[in-house]
Amino acid sequence: MKNKEKFQEFMSGLAEIFDKKLTDTLSSVYWKALAPFDDNECVQMFERIISTCKFFPKPAEMIELMEVSPEDNQALAWQEVMEVLRAYHPQLKITSGKPEIEDAVRALGGWDYLSLLDFDELKWTEKRFKEHYEVAVDKVGQVLLPDINEKVAALIEAPKEKISLEQAQDEALEFFKEIYGGLIPRSKRKQVEREIDAWIKIRMTGKKQSEFKQIMNGMK
């Protein structure tokens, strides 16, 4: 979350609703926990807490409220397919622009083929699309993951000035968010967490590139 004013507004509201004392330290912990998420995601999460929660949620519980299930991801991806098809013309070659959706569409026969199906046929095709989409999401994640170690290693090739834990956390969150975006499937999250931990350890100690893999192996 980037909008600190909006964050503080919601946190103050929750503190009053749940009769919770909100200290600066506690607020800072929640702010750090929500740093990797978009403002819109966080606003929706806060609104969900207000309407459904009976107790003040812990940071992990807030994050769980924002995590989208594979089924929800599949449904959202199918909605994007339908939006493309509404504007589709063979000569314009409109696409979703997302590799995992494009892979799933190709597995079904391509955009030209889907554009010829009627409403009932598309309803039957939706289930097959979701199956192909889940495979495509995992494939995209597998392509990105081996590459991450090289990028991290390149950035820490030489020892750097040691930085604080807070600076290392901020740096890691920004870097991994940029690298992974929204492409990492649930099955890869533990590896992402390990890589973030490895990044933080290295940046706080100024270790060399050769020690990155050693640290990673020690965290398995």
C-alpha positions, 0 to 999 in steps of 0.5 A: 500500500502506498497511500499512507493517509488512507491507511491511517484513516482505515486503521484509526477507524478499525481501532475505534470499531474494535476498541483497540489501542493503536500505537505507532509501533503497531501501526508501523508493523501493519504498514510494512505488512501491507507494503507489497499490495496495491491500494485498491486491494487494501481498500477492498480488504479494509471494507471487507473487515468492517463488514465481516470481522468480529475482532481486530485482525492480525496482519496475516489475517488481513493478507489472507483476505486479499489473497485470491484463490486459484478459482477466482483467478481463473474466473477473472481470466475468463472475464478478460477473455470474454472482454477481448472476444467482444471487441475481437476482429481477425484483422485487428489481432486483439489479445489480452497481453498476458502470457498465461491467458495467451497460452491457455487460449492457444491451447484451445485453438486460438482467438480466431477459433474462439471468436467463432463460437456461440454463447452456449459453446463458449459456456462449455469452453470455459471449463477447458480454458480454466484447466489450461489457464492453471497449467499456464500460470504454473508454467509462467512461474517456473520460467520466472523463478530460475531467472530470479537468482541470476538477477539477485546475484547480479545486484549483489555481485560485489560487497556493498555497504551494510544497511539496516533491517528496515532498509533491506526489507523495503528494498527486497519488497520493491525488487521482488514486487517488480520482478514477480508482479502478479504472475507467481502462483500459490505453489511458488510463494514459499520460494519467494519468501525464502529469496526475500529472506536471502536478499535481506541477509545478504544486504545487511551483511554485505556478502558476495555473490558466491554466498547467495546460493549458499544462503539459499541452500541453507534455507531449504 
